[in-house]
Amino acid sequence: MNEDQVIQSLAALAHAVRLRVFRALVVAGAGGLTPSVLAEQLDVAGTALSFHLKELVRAGLVTQERSSRNLIYRAAYAQMDAVLGYLTENCCAGADCGQSVGSCCPGDGTTAPNPSACG
């Protein structure tokens, strides 16, 4: 994954409705959701939802599949994993923290359990 792809993905998620849509699709899993179900769950107008889904598809974070008369939208887990991998690729300066990213290098910029590993 290159920097431009990561920027496009993060930009797509940098909107409250698109973030809510993406999270709903992640929760829905492999079965995905139709636009009407998403609109109802999220209380978003169909036209607005259509615009936001198009942006998420363009960024590669969501896939669209036609099933009979319905469109099914699903989270693109590989793309999501690639973005997360890009963001955490050099966590702890390559040291094996043996912990999750958040516990390795705290987000508050103060001290860390292993300060030498967090550079």
HULIN-V977424 format. One record per backbone hydrogen bond with DSSP energy under -1.0 kcal/mol. NH is the residue of the N-H (numbers start at 0). CO is the residue of the C=O. E is the energy in kcal/mol with one decimal. If there is no record, write none. Layout:
NH_CO_E, NH_CO_E
This chain:
5_1_-1.9, 6_2_-2.6, 7_3_-2.3, 8_4_-2.3, 9_5_-2.9, 10_6_-2.6, 11_7_-1.9, 12_8_-1.5, 18_14_-2.7, 19_15_-2.2, 20_16_-2.6, 21_17_-2.7, 22_18_-2.5, 23_19_-2.2, 24_20_-2.2, 25_21_-2.2, 26_22_-2.3, 27_23_-2.1, 28_24_-1.3, 31_28_-1.4, 32_72_-2.3, 37_33_-2.4, 38_34_-3.0, 39_35_-2.0, 40_36_-2.9, 41_37_-2.8, 42_38_-1.0, 43_38_-1.7, 48_44_-2.7, 49_45_-2.3, 50_46_-1.7, 51_47_-2.2, 52_48_-2.9, 53_49_-2.1, 54_50_-1.7, 55_51_-2.0, 56_52_-2.6, 57_53_-2.6, 58_54_-1.8, 59_56_-1.4, 60_55_-1.8, 61_55_-1.1, 62_73_-2.8, 64_71_-2.2, 66_69_-3.4, 69_66_-2.3, 71_64_-3.3, 72_32_-2.8, 73_62_-1.9, 75_60_-3.2, 76_74_-1.2, 79_75_-2.3, 80_76_-2.9, 81_77_-2.1, 82_78_-2.4, 83_79_-2.5, 84_80_-2.7, 85_81_-2.3, 86_82_-2.3, 87_83_-1.8, 90_87_-1.9, 92_89_-1.5, 93_90_-1.6, 94_91_-2.7, 96_94_-1.0, 103_99_-1.4, 104_100_-2.1, 116_113_-1.6
